[in-house]
Amino acid sequence: MEGHTTTSGAIVNISTGQTSGAAQGVTTPHIQVENHNHVRGVEQSTSQAGELVIDSNVRHNLVATGEAGVIMVQNSSDGGGGDMTMPTSVRVSNELGAARPKAAKFSVLVTVSASVLVGILFMAIILASRSDFPKMFTDRTLVIEETSKLGYLLAATILLNSIQPVLNGVAVGAGWQSLVAFVNIGCYYLFGLPISILLGYKFKFGVQGIWSGILGGCLLQTVLLLFITIRTNWQKEALQAEEHVRTWDGPSEPEPAKIVP
């Protein structure tokens, strides 16, 4: 058979050859790749059936899919920060509504400190085992090697994901929903996403660039929320909460008239 050019630019010559042994007399295709200098990314792997041609784009996509699977499983354990959002919000709002600003401030300090310590613990575990933890999810050597390179980004993500949800809970409990909405939109869509696109596609950093951009947006959001929380006047927040309670609770009901016999 005559050779033809593949879509990747490599010329593939297919010839027919005889096999030996038990399968003697059965013809199997023999594929030969003639790769020009300007063509990149075509690799060969030998199997029992013959010589196969594997495009490196397919190979890289498979590796990237394996990396994403391992990282998603690992990142699902975010140090417990996401589980602290609602409890923190409820505790802060209850303390402010009860006109206890010092208790609200103390609650914020305890929850943020605990989330930081838990995040540091999980970050240290990931950094110490970044070359070993992928083996729990895959036995492919190439996926293990590529995933271990992302260990630093995963560790930083777990640390931020332990702190940022708690600060979101504080903001929601204090009634800063509109402010947090603008912070989220600015940090992720106006800062993190454009940087991800530039690093991942323009500068060819791939998954590391995309992840770094999103991580930068999360870091900016965490810093802004932390700055707002530190600068908060909790006494003023308690007074505003009391005013909101009076506004939304409505006027107090008059006492029922006493019946005189």
Buried (B, 14 or more C-beta within 10 A) or exposed (E): EEBEEBEBEBBBEEEEEEBEEEEEEEEEEEEEBEBEEEBEBBEEEEEEEEEEBBBEEEBBEBBBEBBEBBBEEBBEEBBBBBEBBEBBBBBBBBBBBBBBBEBBBEBBEEBBEBBBEBBBBBBEBBBEBBEEBBBEBBEBEBBBEBBBEBBBBBBBBBBBBBBBBBBBBBBBBBBBEEBBEEBBEBBBEEBBBEBBEBBBEEEEBBBBBBBBBBBBBBBBBBBBBBEBBEEBEBEEBBBBBBEEEEEEEEEEEEEEEEEEE
